[in-house]
Amino acid sequence: MRKRILAGIAILFVLAAGAFFILAPGYVERALNPLRMPAQGWPVTERAQALHDRLAIADWHSDALLWDRDILDRADRGHTDVPRLLDGNVAVQVFTTVTKSPRGQNYDQNSAEAPDNITPLFMGQLRPVRSWFSLRERALVQAEALARAAEDAPDRLRLIRTRDDLQAVLDARAGGRRVLGAVLGSEGAHPLEGDIANLDVLYDAGFRLLGLTHFFDNELGGSLHGEGGTGAGLSDFGRQVVDGMIARGMVIDLAHASPRMVQDVLAISVSRPILSHTGIRSHCGSRRNLDDDLIRSIAAKGGMIGLGFWADVVCGETPSDIAGAIVAAIALVGEDQVTLGSDYDGSVGVPFDAANLAALTQALLDAGLTDAQITKIMGTNMIRYLSETLPEG
């Protein structure tokens, strides 16, 4: 009898552990990536939908790869996957890898030495063991997942690594094919692990965009949310990385960089950095948003400003609130430098998922933007930048 009881307990333990590993990651994602859309959806007129269907839409920022679900399948949680992106008429999506997140993460100050949130997440998701304790391997595991998806469904998803790849996606869509182009990026450059040789490792794995920092200071320099404060700039190693990125045709993203780091990168004559996901400080006084003068300086060098979709950067939770931030960005830097930087699946709540992006087209029309302005902001500005920045071939 005792053996039967022990065997029963062991079976229950195995079943409980299995249920945890199956159910817990999905529960975490649902909790961290809420969708704040009315049950009936946001109203979209025939006029707005017709315009939306003609657009080539591009977005700088989705963290979908973090959540270990097959992006080829339509999910009932989160904000993006290939079916929903295609439903939303997205032509180009940047998928960023997240590899480290300090416990207690906030917009004010975080320690690089704080316990990491991603380690237990990757363990719970049963990711490859090599990724549990290596930031580089975490990035590569996510890159491999995107590459497998593109190999499995080349009719729906194509990787963009060069200007020719980008043009091929645009040509296919112009010919009536429903295909999504995917650019691979990293949320912070800490997967380099302080070794410049890893820049080639990431490049060869398909990475074409690197955020220099995330929520903490790293080997490249200061974060907007790190312990070094506003004076923590670009380190010597950071300068090496930036020079290497420019030489390789990689996009430099300053979305989480300290003010001093932004200034240091802008001082490099040939740099053309972007802000992938942000808001406008004078419009929404969040600590997450850079000062207006720095945003103007980035745009003045030909960089793009990607407007986020979450409340902390636009000070509201509706499509019209996002449109208001976009209007403020146009007033600040002009209509040719404003783009979308949703931060989909980035542990934020948003008012619509990728399938319902037409709600933003409607909001931009309601805000008084012209069809030509909407066409630029919803995609062609970002596509133009990529066509001028990505490596040739």
MIVO-119162 format. One record per residue: residue in three letters; x negated, y negated, z negated of N, C-alpha, C in turn. Coordinates in steps of 0.02 Angstrom, whole numbers, plus 50000, padded with zeros to 5 digits. Layout:
BEGIN
R ALA X Y Z X Y Z X Y Z .
...
//
This chain:
BEGIN
R MET 49959 50061 50000 50000 50000 50000 49957 49937 50000 .
R ARG 49904 49939 49958 49861 49880 49953 49828 49866 50021 .
R LYS 49807 49919 50056 49776 49910 50122 49825 49880 50171 .
R ARG 49889 49902 50166 49940 49874 50211 49952 49800 50198 .
R ILE 49952 49783 50134 49962 49713 50116 49904 49670 50142 .
R LEU 49842 49695 50132 49784 49659 50156 49785 49653 50232 .
R ALA 49805 49708 50265 49809 49706 50338 49861 49656 50361 .
R GLY 49917 49655 50324 49970 49607 50342 49947 49536 50333 .
R ILE 49911 49523 50278 49884 49456 50266 49836 49436 50321 .
R ALA 49793 49484 50341 49745 49470 50394 49780 49452 50459 .
R ILE 49833 49490 50474 49871 49477 50536 49903 49408 50533 .
R LEU 49932 49393 50475 49963 49327 50468 49912 49271 50475 .
R PHE 49852 49282 50448 49799 49232 50453 49780 49221 50526 .
R VAL 49772 49276 50563 49754 49271 50634 49809 49234 50672 .
R LEU 49872 49252 50659 49927 49219 50693 49930 49144 50676 .
R ALA 49919 49129 50611 49919 49059 50591 49863 49020 50624 .
R ALA 49804 49052 50626 49747 49018 50658 49761 49008 50732 .
R GLY 49790 49059 50764 49806 49052 50835 49856 48996 50847 .
R ALA 49908 48994 50804 49957 48940 50811 49926 48872 50802 .
R PHE 49879 48867 50754 49845 48803 50743 49808 48781 50805 .
R PHE 49768 48825 50834 49727 48806 50891 49769 48793 50953 .
R ILE 49829 48823 50957 49873 48812 51014 49913 48748 51005 .
R LEU 49939 48737 50944 49986 48683 50933 49955 48618 50909 .
R ALA 49902 48623 50869 49875 48562 50838 49850 48511 50888 .
R PRO 49811 48530 50940 49787 48479 50987 49844 48440 51020 .
R GLY 49898 48476 51039 49954 48442 51069 49989 48395 51021 .
R TYR 49994 48416 50958 50025 48373 50907 49984 48309 50898 .
R VAL 49918 48317 50896 49874 48259 50887 49883 48210 50945 .
R GLU 49884 48238 51006 49891 48193 51064 49958 48157 51064 .
R ARG 50011 48191 51048 50077 48158 51045 50077 48102 50994 .
R ALA 50044 48114 50938 50043 48063 50885 50002 48002 50905 .
R LEU 49947 48013 50941 49900 47959 50956 49917 47922 51021 .
R ASN 49954 47954 51065 49970 47923 51130 50045 47918 51141 .
R PRO 50080 47880 51099 50153 47875 51107 50172 47837 51170 .
R LEU 50232 47853 51194 50260 47819 51252 50320 47779 51227 .
R ARG 50316 47713 51232 50368 47670 51204 50413 47644 51260 .
R MET 50443 47691 51296 50487 47675 51352 50559 47692 51332 .
R PRO 50607 47648 51349 50677 47665 51334 50697 47731 51366 .
R ALA 50744 47765 51335 50766 47830 51361 50790 47825 51433 .
R GLN 50821 47769 51450 50846 47759 51518 50794 47730 51565 .
R GLY 50733 47718 51539 50681 47689 51580 50689 47613 51586 .
R TRP 50638 47582 51615 50642 47510 51627 50676 47497 51695 .
R PRO 50718 47447 51700 50753 47434 51763 50705 47411 51818 .
R VAL 50712 47440 51877 50671 47422 51935 50718 47411 51994 .
R THR 50715 47353 52025 50759 47338 52081 50734 47373 52145 .
R GLU 50777 47377 52194 50757 47406 52259 50700 47366 52289 .
R ARG 50703 47301 52282 50650 47257 52308 50583 47273 52276 .
R ALA 50582 47280 52209 50519 47295 52175 50494 47365 52193 .
R GLN 50539 47413 52197 50518 47481 52214 50490 47485 52285 .
R ALA 50521 47449 52330 50496 47448 52400 50426 47419 52403 .
R LEU 50415 47364 52366 50347 47335 52363 50299 47384 52331 .
R HIS 50319 47414 52276 50276 47461 52240 50254 47519 52285 .
R ASP 50300 47543 52326 50285 47600 52369 50235 47583 52424 .
R ARG 50226 47518 52438 50178 47497 52489 50109 47484 52461 .
R LEU 50102 47482 52395 50039 47462 52364 49987 47518 52365 .
R ALA 49924 47499 52362 49869 47545 52347 49848 47529 52276 .
R ILE 49871 47569 52228 49863 47554 52157 49798 47585 52131 .
R ALA 49763 47547 52089 49701 47571 52059 49697 47549 51987 .
R ASP 49669 47592 51945 49666 47578 51873 49598 47599 51846 .
R TRP 49570 47558 51802 49502 47568 51777 49496 47619 51720 .
R HIS 49552 47641 51689 49539 47674 51625 49594 47723 51604 .
R SER 49579 47787 51609 49619 47840 51578 49573 47888 51541 .
R ASP 49592 47905 51480 49554 47952 51439 49585 48021 51438 .
R ALA 49621 48039 51491 49657 48103 51493 49612 48163 51483 .
R LEU 49549 48159 51504 49503 48216 51499 49488 48235 51427 .
R LEU 49499 48189 51381 49485 48203 51310 49531 48257 51282 .
R TRP 49591 48264 51312 49644 48303 51279 49648 48375 51301 .
R ASP 49603 48398 51342 49597 48469 51360 49662 48499 51384 .
R ARG 49696 48464 51428 49752 48494 51463 49737 48490 51538 .
R ASP 49766 48534 51576 49753 48536 51648 49787 48475 51680 .
R ILE 49747 48429 51705 49775 48368 51733 49812 48380 51798 .
R LEU 49808 48440 51826 49846 48457 51886 49919 48472 51869 .
R ASP 49933 48486 51806 50001 48503 51784 50035 48442 51753 .
R ARG 50100 48437 51765 50139 48383 51734 50148 48398 51660 .
R ALA 50125 48353 51618 50129 48363 51546 50191 48328 51517 .
R ASP 50212 48352 51459 50267 48320 51423 50241 48275 51368 .
R ARG 50178 48257 51371 50148 48213 51322 50094 48171 51357 .
R GLY 50071 48119 51321 50019 48077 51350 50047 48033 51406 .
R HIS 50001 48004 51444 50020 47953 51492 50003 47970 51565 .
R THR 49951 48011 51575 49929 48024 51644 49916 48098 51656 .
R ASP 49929 48119 51716 49907 48181 51747 49916 48170 51821 .
R VAL 49891 48215 51862 49893 48203 51934 49965 48197 51959 .
R PRO 50012 48240 51939 50080 48230 51964 50110 48162 51947 .
R ARG 50100 48139 51885 50128 48074 51867 50092 48016 51900 .
R LEU 50027 48022 51909 49991 47969 51944 50014 47964 52017 .
R LEU 50025 48021 52049 50050 48020 52117 50121 47993 52120 .
R ASP 50162 48012 52071 50230 47984 52068 50228 47908 52062 .
R GLY 50178 47882 52026 50172 47810 52017 50137 47775 52074 .
R ASN 50118 47814 52127 50086 47787 52187 50015 47762 52173 .
R VAL 49980 47794 52127 49911 47774 52112 49865 47805 52164 .
R ALA 49821 47763 52192 49772 47786 52242 49706 47803 52210 .
R VAL 49684 47763 52162 49618 47772 52130 49625 47766 52055 .
R GLN 49602 47817 52019 49603 47816 51946 49533 47831 51919 .
R VAL 49509 47789 51874 49448 47804 51838 49466 47847 51777 .
R PHE 49436 47906 51772 49443 47949 51714 49380 47943 51672 .
R THR 49387 47920 51611 49329 47910 51568 49325 47965 51515 .
R THR 49263 47985 51500 49252 48034 51448 49240 48000 51381 .
R VAL 49271 48026 51329 49261 48001 51261 49221 48054 51223 .
R THR 49167 48033 51191 49123 48082 51159 49111 48070 51085 .
R LYS 49129 48012 51060 49118 47998 50989 49165 47943 50966 .
R SER 49194 47953 50907 49240 47904 50879 49232 47905 50803 .
R PRO 49207 47850 50774 49194 47850 50701 49258 47853 50660 .
R ARG 49256 47892 50607 49314 47896 50562 49330 47826 50536 .
R GLY 49395 47810 50535 49416 47744 50513 49407 47691 50567 .
R GLN 49402 47712 50629 49388 47667 50685 49435 47606 50684 .
R ASN 49404 47547 50694 49442 47485 50693 49408 47434 50738 .
R TYR 49440 47377 50747 49413 47326 50792 49361 47281 50759 .
R ASP 49352 47286 50693 49308 47240 50658 49237 47265 50651 .
R GLN 49227 47322 50619 49159 47346 50607 49160 47421 50595 .
R ASN 49118 47457 50632 49112 47529 50625 49038 47548 50621 .
R SER 49024 47600 50582 48956 47625 50577 48945 47683 50625 .
R ALA 48889 47682 50659 48871 47738 50703 48859 47801 50663 .
R GLU 48848 47795 50597 48834 47853 50555 48898 47880 50522 .
R ALA 48955 47850 50535 49017 47875 50505 49033 47944 50532 .
R PRO 49068 47986 50493 49090 48051 50519 49129 48042 50585 .
R ASP 49120 48089 50630 49146 48083 50698 49214 48119 50704 .
R ASN 49262 48086 50737 49327 48116 50748 49329 48167 50805 .
R ILE 49283 48160 50853 49287 48202 50913 49261 48272 50899 .
R THR 49214 48279 50853 49187 48346 50838 49243 48394 50817 .
R PRO 49284 48379 50766 49337 48426 50748 49389 48434 50803 .
R LEU 49401 48381 50843 49448 48387 50898 49424 48438 50949 .
R PHE 49360 48435 50968 49333 48482 51016 49333 48553 50988 .
R MET 49319 48559 50924 49322 48626 50893 49394 48652 50895 .
R GLY 49442 48610 50877 49512 48630 50877 49537 48647 50946 .
R GLN 49510 48615 50997 49529 48630 51066 49492 48691 51094 .
R LEU 49447 48719 51054 49406 48776 51076 49366 48759 51139 .
R ARG 49340 48699 51141 49295 48681 51196 49231 48722 51191 .
R PRO 49191 48725 51244 49128 48762 51241 49085 48740 51182 .
R VAL 49055 48788 51148 49017 48774 51087 48961 48724 51101 .
R ARG 48932 48725 51161 48877 48679 51176 48899 48606 51170 .
R SER 48965 48593 51174 48989 48525 51170 49006 48503 51099 .
R TRP 49002 48548 51050 49023 48530 50983 48976 48481 50949 .
R PHE 48912 48486 50964 48863 48445 50927 48817 48406 50973 .
R SER 48835 48399 51037 48795 48361 51084 48840 48312 51122 .
R LEU 48825 48248 51117 48865 48198 51152 48858 48205 51228 .
R ARG 48798 48221 51250 48788 48231 51322 48831 48289 51347 .
R GLU 48830 48345 51311 48868 48403 51332 48943 48391 51329 .
R ARG 48965 48350 51282 49036 48332 51280 49056 48296 51343 .
R ALA 49014 48250 51365 49029 48214 51427 49028 48261 51486 .
R LEU 48980 48306 51488 48974 48352 51545 49032 48402 51547 .
R VAL 49054 48425 51490 49111 48472 51489 49173 48438 51518 .
R GLN 49184 48375 51502 49242 48340 51529 49233 48327 51604 .
R ALA 49171 48312 51625 49157 48303 51696 49170 48367 51734 .
R GLU 49151 48423 51705 49162 48488 51738 49236 48503 51745 .
R ALA 49276 48483 51696 49348 48494 51700 49378 48455 51758 .
R LEU 49356 48393 51767 49381 48353 51823 49359 48383 51890 .
R ALA 49296 48405 51894 49271 48435 51956 49309 48499 51973 .
R ARG 49325 48540 51923 49364 48601 51936 49433 48584 51963 .
R ALA 49464 48533 51934 49530 48513 51957 49528 48491 52030 .
R ALA 49477 48453 52049 49470 48431 52118 49458 48490 52165 .
R GLU 49419 48539 52142 49407 48599 52183 49470 48640 52191 .
R ASP 49511 48643 52139 49571 48684 52140 49627 48653 52182 .
R ALA 49628 48587 52188 49683 48553 52223 49656 48496 52266 .
R PRO 49615 48511 52316 49586 48457 52357 49637 48418 52398 .
R ASP 49697 48447 52405 49750 48412 52441 49782 48358 52397 .
R ARG 49771 48361 52331 49801 48313 52285 49750 48269 52249 .
R LEU 49689 48295 52240 49640 48260 52199 49571 48265 52231 .
R ARG 49539 48207 52240 49472 48206 52268 49427 48163 52224 .
R LEU 49366 48186 52214 49317 48147 52176 49288 48092 52221 .
R ILE 49280 48033 52192 49250 47977 52227 49181 47964 52196 .
R ARG 49130 47977 52235 49061 47965 52212 49025 47914 52255 .
R THR 49050 47903 52316 49018 47857 52363 49070 47813 52396 .
R ARG 49046 47764 52433 49092 47721 52470 49130 47761 52522 .
R ASP 49097 47809 52554 49130 47850 52604 49186 47892 52572 .
R ASP 49174 47918 52512 49226 47956 52477 49287 47912 52465 .
R LEU 49275 47851 52444 49330 47804 52433 49369 47791 52497 .
R GLN 49333 47779 52551 49367 47765 52614 49406 47825 52638 .
R ALA 49380 47885 52627 49415 47946 52648 49482 47953 52612 .
R VAL 49483 47936 52548 49546 47938 52510 49595 47887 52538 .
R LEU 49571 47827 52551 49614 47774 52577 49641 47793 52646 .
R ASP 49598 47822 52687 49619 47843 52754 49672 47898 52750 .
R ALA 49662 47945 52705 49710 48000 52697 49778 47973 52676 .
R ARG 49777 47926 52630 49840 47897 52607 49873 47855 52662 .
R ALA 49833 47820 52701 49860 47782 52757 49893 47828 52808 .
R GLY 49868 47890 52812 49897 47939 52857 49956 47976 52828 .
R GLY 49978 47956 52769 50038 47985 52740 50027 48040 52690 .
R ARG 49964 48055 52672 49950 48109 52625 49953 48082 52553 .
R ARG 49983 48120 52509 49987 48102 52437 49925 48130 52403 .
R VAL 49874 48089 52397 49811 48112 52366 49786 48058 52319 .
R LEU 49755 48079 52265 49728 48034 52214 49652 48037 52216 .
R GLY 49620 47979 52218 49548 47975 52212 49528 47965 52140 .
R ALA 49480 48005 52116 49459 48001 52046 49386 47979 52040 .
R VAL 49375 47927 52002 49307 47904 51985 49293 47924 51913 .
R LEU 49233 47950 51901 49215 47974 51834 49175 47921 51796 .
R GLY 49196 47907 51735 49161 47858 51693 49152 47883 51623 .
R SER 49114 47846 51583 49102 47864 51513 49119 47805 51468 .
R GLU 49155 47820 51414 49172 47770 51363 49113 47764 51316 .
R GLY 49066 47720 51335 49004 47713 51297 48949 47754 51329 .
R ALA 48887 47730 51323 48829 47765 51353 48790 47807 51303 .
R HIS 48819 47821 51245 48785 47863 51197 48775 47935 51220 .
R PRO 48812 47961 51271 48794 48027 51297 48724 48031 51328 .
R LEU 48693 47973 51341 48623 47974 51362 48577 47999 51307 .
R GLU 48601 47995 51245 48563 48018 51187 48493 47986 51183 .
R GLY 48489 47923 51204 48426 47886 51199 48372 47907 51247 .
R ASP 48389 47947 51297 48340 47973 51345 48359 47950 51415 .
R ILE 48316 47909 51445 48332 47881 51511 48338 47936 51564 .
R ALA 48306 47993 51554 48313 48048 51601 48385 48073 51606 .
R ASN 48423 48063 51554 48493 48086 51555 48537 48042 51600 .
R LEU 48512 47984 51621 48550 47944 51669 48558 47983 51734 .
R ASP 48505 48016 51756 48510 48057 51816 48554 48118 51804 .
R VAL 48553 48146 51744 48596 48203 51728 48669 48183 51736 .
R LEU 48688 48125 51708 48757 48102 51713 48774 48083 51785 .
R TYR 48728 48049 51819 48740 48030 51888 48752 48092 51931 .
R ASP 48710 48142 51923 48717 48203 51963 48782 48240 51947 .
R ALA 48808 48230 51887 48872 48261 51867 48931 48222 51894 .
R GLY 48918 48165 51927 48972 48127 51958 48990 48062 51924 .
R PHE 48957 48045 51869 48974 47983 51835 48953 47923 51878 .
R ARG 49001 47877 51887 48987 47816 51925 49003 47753 51886 .
R LEU 49026 47760 51825 49040 47703 51781 49019 47721 51710 .
R LEU 48984 47675 51678 48966 47684 51608 48985 47621 51568 .
R GLY 49024 47630 51516 49030 47577 51466 48966 47578 51425 .
R LEU 48935 47521 51414 48871 47522 51379 48879 47542 51306 .
R THR 48931 47518 51274 48945 47537 51205 49018 47554 51198 .
R HIS 49035 47584 51140 49105 47595 51124 49118 47561 51057 .
R PHE 49142 47596 51007 49162 47563 50945 49106 47556 50894 .
R PHE 49044 47570 50913 48988 47567 50867 48925 47548 50906 .
R ASP 48877 47520 50872 48812 47505 50904 48779 47571 50924 .
R ASN 48742 47569 50979 48705 47629 51000 48635 47610 51024 .
R GLU 48601 47656 51056 48532 47643 51076 48526 47587 51127 .
R LEU 48581 47571 51162 48579 47519 51212 48588 47449 51183 .
R GLY 48618 47446 51123 48627 47380 51092 48691 47376 51052 .
R GLY 48718 47315 51048 48773 47300 51002 48842 47309 51031 .
R SER 48886 47334 50989 48957 47341 51005 48995 47281 50980 .
R LEU 49051 47266 51012 49096 47214 50989 49123 47232 50919 .
R HIS 49120 47296 50903 49149 47320 50840 49096 47354 50796 .
R GLY 49032 47339 50807 48978 47372 50771 48955 47334 50709 .
R GLU 48903 47360 50678 48877 47330 50617 48826 47276 50630 .
R GLY 48802 47271 50692 48750 47222 50707 48776 47152 50715 .
R GLY 48843 47145 50720 48872 47078 50727 48866 47050 50797 .
R THR 48888 46988 50804 48891 46958 50871 48822 46947 50901 .
R GLY 48769 46947 50859 48702 46935 50884 48665 46996 50907 .
R ALA 48697 47055 50903 48664 47118 50923 48669 47124 50999 .
R GLY 48614 47112 51033 48615 47111 51106 48591 47175 51138 .
R LEU 48567 47168 51200 48544 47225 51240 48473 47244 51217 .
R SER 48463 47307 51202 48397 47330 51181 48352 47341 51242 .
R ASP 48288 47355 51230 48243 47371 51285 48267 47433 51322 .
R PHE 48291 47483 51284 48318 47543 51316 48381 47525 51356 .
R GLY 48422 47481 51328 48481 47459 51364 48464 47426 51429 .
R ARG 48411 47386 51430 48390 47353 51492 48368 47406 51543 .
R GLN 48333 47457 51520 48313 47512 51564 48374 47544 51596 .
R VAL 48424 47557 51555 48485 47589 51579 48521 47545 51629 .
R VAL 48529 47481 51614 48563 47436 51659 48527 47432 51726 .
R ASP 48461 47425 51724 48422 47424 51786 48432 47488 51826 .
R GLY 48432 47545 51791 48443 47609 51824 48512 47615 51854 .
R MET 48562 47589 51820 48630 47591 51846 48637 47548 51909 .
R ILE 48607 47489 51907 48610 47445 51966 48577 47479 52026 .
R ALA 48520 47510 52015 48484 47543 52069 48524 47601 52098 .
R ARG 48566 47633 52058 48604 47691 52080 48674 47674 52105 .
R GLY 48694 47612 52100 48761 47593 52122 48815 47613 52072 .
R MET 48798 47611 52008 48846 47628 51956 48878 47564 51927 .
R VAL 48940 47571 51905 48978 47514 51878 48959 47504 51805 .
R ILE 48941 47443 51787 48923 47424 51718 48986 47396 51685 .
R ASP 49008 47430 51632 49069 47410 51597 49052 47381 51529 .
R LEU 49075 47319 51517 49060 47284 51454 49121 47280 51408 .
R ALA 49169 47325 51417 49233 47320 51381 49225 47319 51305 .
R HIS 49174 47353 51279 49164 47356 51206 49097 47325 51186 .
R ALA 49067 47284 51229 49002 47255 51214 49008 47194 51169 .
R SER 48956 47183 51128 48953 47124 51086 48945 47062 51131 .
R PRO 48964 47003 51106 48953 46942 51146 48881 46933 51169 .
R ARG 48834 46948 51125 48763 46940 51144 48744 46990 51198 .
R MET 48768 47052 51194 48754 47100 51246 48783 47078 51313 .
R VAL 48844 47051 51311 48874 47025 51373 48829 46971 51403 .
R GLN 48806 46925 51363 48762 46872 51387 48697 46900 51415 .
R ASP 48669 46950 51381 48605 46979 51404 48614 47014 51471 .
R VAL 48669 47049 51480 48681 47083 51544 48693 47032 51600 .
R LEU 48731 46980 51584 48745 46929 51635 48681 46892 51655 .
R ALA 48632 46889 51610 48568 46855 51626 48526 46894 51676 .
R ILE 48542 46957 51688 48508 46996 51739 48536 46975 51806 .
R SER 48494 46947 51848 48519 46910 51907 48563 46952 51953 .
R VAL 48547 47016 51961 48584 47056 52010 48641 47096 51977 .
R SER 48654 47084 51914 48708 47122 51880 48776 47095 51902 .
R ARG 48825 47141 51903 48893 47123 51920 48941 47165 51877 .
R PRO 48940 47154 51812 48978 47197 51766 49053 47184 51769 .
R ILE 49090 47231 51740 49162 47224 51734 49182 47229 51661 .
R LEU 49244 47210 51647 49279 47227 51585 49335 47274 51606 .
R SER 49330 47338 51589 49377 47386 51616 49446 47383 51583 .
R HIS 49449 47368 51518 49514 47366 51483 49509 47315 51427 .
R THR 49549 47263 51433 49544 47206 51387 49607 47165 51389 .
R GLY 49607 47110 51352 49658 47059 51356 49624 46992 51358 .
R ILE 49662 46939 51356 49636 46870 51360 49644 46838 51291 .
R ARG 49589 46818 51260 49590 46793 51191 49637 46734 51182 .
R SER 49638 46686 51229 49681 46628 51222 49755 46646 51228 .
R HIS 49769 46702 51259 49838 46725 51266 49858 46770 51208 .
R CYS 49811 46811 51184 49824 46858 51130 49762 46859 51086 .
R GLY 49767 46828 51027 49708 46817 50986 49684 46878 50947 .
R SER 49677 46933 50982 49655 46995 50950 49579 46998 50947 .
R ARG 49553 47028 50893 49481 47039 50886 49455 47083 50942 .
R ARG 49498 47122 50973 49478 47167 51028 49461 47128 51091 .
R ASN 49486 47068 51099 49477 47030 51160 49417 46983 51155 .
R LEU 49376 46982 51207 49319 46936 51210 49343 46864 51217 .
R ASP 49299 46818 51198 49315 46747 51208 49323 46732 51282 .
R ASP 49364 46682 51296 49379 46664 51365 49317 46646 51405 .
R ASP 49269 46611 51374 49211 46588 51412 49170 46647 51437 .
R LEU 49167 46701 51398 49130 46760 51421 49167 46795 51478 .
R ILE 49233 46797 51473 49272 46827 51527 49263 46787 51591 .
R ARG 49264 46721 51585 49252 46679 51644 49183 46692 51674 .
R SER 49133 46701 51631 49065 46713 51655 49059 46780 51692 .
R ILE 49093 46831 51667 49093 46895 51702 49125 46889 51770 .
R ALA 49182 46856 51773 49216 46846 51838 49175 46804 51885 .
R ALA 49138 46755 51859 49098 46711 51901 49042 46749 51937 .
R LYS 49021 46806 51909 48970 46847 51941 49000 46900 51987 .
R GLY 49065 46895 51999 49098 46943 52043 49125 47004 52008 .
R GLY 49124 47003 51941 49150 47060 51903 49226 47059 51898 .
R MET 49255 47116 51884 49327 47123 51878 49349 47124 51805 .
R ILE 49409 47099 51792 49438 47098 51726 49499 47143 51727 .
R GLY 49494 47200 51691 49549 47248 51689 49594 47235 51629 .
R LEU 49657 47221 51642 49704 47206 51588 49735 47270 51561 .
R GLY 49733 47276 51494 49759 47335 51461 49835 47333 51454 .
R PHE 49863 47391 51436 49936 47399 51432 49960 47405 51360 .
R TRP 49915 47401 51310 49937 47414 51241 49942 47349 51202 .
R ALA 49981 47352 51148 50001 47292 51111 49943 47253 51082 .
R ASP 49890 47287 51061 49835 47251 51028 49800 47202 51074 .
R VAL 49805 47210 51140 49771 47164 51185 49818 47118 51223 .
R VAL 49883 47135 51225 49930 47092 51260 49983 47062 51213 .
R CYS 49980 47082 51149 50026 47055 51098 50099 47067 51115 .
R GLY 50115 47127 51135 50184 47146 51149 50188 47217 51175 .
R GLU 50248 47244 51179 50257 47314 51196 50303 47325 51255 .
R THR 50309 47276 51300 50353 47284 51358 50314 47270 51422 .
R PRO 50341 47290 51479 50308 47273 51542 50298 47197 51551 .
R SER 50346 47158 51527 50340 47085 51535 50283 47058 51493 .
R ASP 50267 47090 51437 50209 47069 51397 50144 47081 51434 .
R ILE 50139 47137 51468 50079 47151 51509 50076 47100 51566 .
R ALA 50132 47087 51598 50133 47038 51652 50112 46970 51627 .
R GLY 50132 46952 51566 50111 46888 51538 50036 46884 51529 .
R ALA 50005 46939 51508 49932 46940 51501 49898 46934 51569 .
R ILE 49927 46965 51619 49900 46961 51687 49905 46890 51713 .
R VAL 49961 46857 51701 49969 46787 51722 49916 46744 51687 .
R ALA 49904 46756 51623 49852 46719 51586 49783 46731 51615 .
R ALA 49770 46793 51636 49705 46809 51666 49697 46774 51733 .
R ILE 49749 46771 51773 49746 46736 51837 49731 46662 51825 .
R ALA 49763 46632 51775 49750 46562 51759 49678 46551 51737 .
R LEU 49648 46601 51706 49581 46595 51679 49527 46607 51732 .
R VAL 49535 46659 51774 49481 46678 51819 49501 46681 51893 .
R GLY 49565 46673 51908 49587 46676 51977 49613 46745 51995 .
R GLU 49654 46747 52046 49689 46809 52064 49645 46862 52096 .
R ASP 49584 46843 52118 49541 46891 52152 49499 46933 52104 .
R GLN 49501 46919 52039 49459 46956 51991 49500 46994 51940 .
R VAL 49565 46994 51947 49609 47026 51897 49631 47094 51922 .
R THR 49626 47145 51878 49641 47214 51895 49679 47248 51838 .
R LEU 49694 47312 51847 49727 47351 51795 49676 47391 51755 .
R GLY 49683 47391 51689 49641 47431 51645 49682 47459 51589 .
R SER 49727 47505 51606 49781 47527 51562 49759 47550 51494 .
R ASP 49704 47588 51490 49684 47627 51431 49734 47683 51418 .
R TYR 49763 47709 51472 49807 47767 51466 49772 47824 51429 .
R ASP 49808 47858 51386 49784 47917 51349 49726 47900 51303 .
R GLY 49718 47836 51286 49661 47814 51246 49677 47803 51173 .
R SER 49722 47843 51145 49745 47836 51076 49779 47769 51065 .
R VAL 49822 47752 51113 49862 47691 51110 49933 47706 51132 .
R GLY 49980 47664 51111 50048 47668 51135 50057 47620 51193 .
R VAL 50094 47642 51244 50106 47600 51303 50181 47602 51320 .
R PRO 50205 47551 51357 50277 47548 51372 50300 47592 51430 .
R PHE 50253 47619 51469 50272 47663 51524 50212 47706 51541 .
R ASP 50225 47766 51566 50171 47810 51588 50156 47797 51661 .
R ALA 50110 47836 51689 50088 47823 51758 50145 47832 51808 .
R ALA 50191 47877 51794 50246 47889 51841 50293 47829 51846 .
R ASN 50292 47785 51796 50338 47729 51794 50304 47662 51802 .
R LEU 50248 47662 51839 50211 47599 51850 50251 47547 51889 .
R ALA 50303 47568 51923 50345 47519 51958 50375 47468 51910 .
R ALA 50380 47486 51846 50405 47438 51797 50359 47378 51792 .
R LEU 50294 47388 51803 50248 47331 51801 50255 47289 51864 .
R THR 50264 47321 51921 50276 47283 51983 50337 47239 51974 .
R GLN 50390 47266 51945 50450 47227 51931 50434 47168 51885 .
R ALA 50396 47181 51832 50380 47128 51784 50338 47073 51816 .
R LEU 50293 47091 51861 50252 47041 51895 50294 46999 51943 .
R LEU 50342 47030 51977 50388 46991 52018 50429 46944 51974 .
R ASP 50453 46969 51919 50493 46928 51874 50453 46869 51846 .
R ALA 50386 46879 51840 50342 46826 51814 50326 46774 51867 .
R GLY 50349 46785 51929 50339 46736 51981 50280 46747 52027 .
R LEU 50247 46805 52022 50191 46819 52067 50216 46836 52136 .
R THR 50176 46820 52186 50193 46835 52255 50176 46908 52271 .
R ASP 50202 46933 52327 50185 47000 52348 50109 47007 52359 .
R ALA 50079 46955 52387 50007 46958 52401 49967 46961 52336 .
R GLN 49987 46922 52286 49953 46924 52222 49960 46992 52188 .
R ILE 50020 47019 52190 50033 47084 52159 49992 47138 52194 .
R THR 49987 47134 52260 49948 47183 52298 49875 47183 52275 .
R LYS 49847 47124 52264 49778 47119 52240 49770 47149 52170 .
R ILE 49812 47127 52125 49804 47145 52054 49817 47219 52042 .
R MET 49866 47246 52077 49884 47316 52067 49834 47364 52098 .
R GLY 49788 47338 52140 49741 47386 52167 49686 47362 52213 .
R THR 49702 47316 52259 49652 47301 52310 49592 47263 52283 .
R ASN 49600 47225 52229 49541 47194 52198 49491 47246 52174 .
R MET 49515 47295 52138 49472 47348 52111 49442 47390 52168 .
R ILE 49482 47405 52218 49458 47445 52274 49403 47407 52312 .
R ARG 49413 47342 52320 49362 47302 52353 49296 47303 52313 .
R TYR 49301 47296 52248 49241 47298 52205 49205 47366 52213 .
R LEU 49241 47420 52210 49210 47486 52217 49178 47494 52285 .
R SER 49211 47469 52336 49183 47476 52404 49119 47436 52413 .
R GLU 49108 47386 52370 49047 47346 52373 48994 47369 52324 .
R THR 49012 47412 52276 48968 47430 52221 48944 47502 52223 .
R LEU 48988 47548 52240 48970 47619 52240 48912 47633 52288 .
R PRO 48875 47687 52277 48821 47704 52324 48848 47717 52394 .
R GLU 48807 47701 52443 48828 47714 52512 48824 47789 52526 .
R GLY 48858 47808 52579 48857 47879 52598 48924 47911 52587 .
//
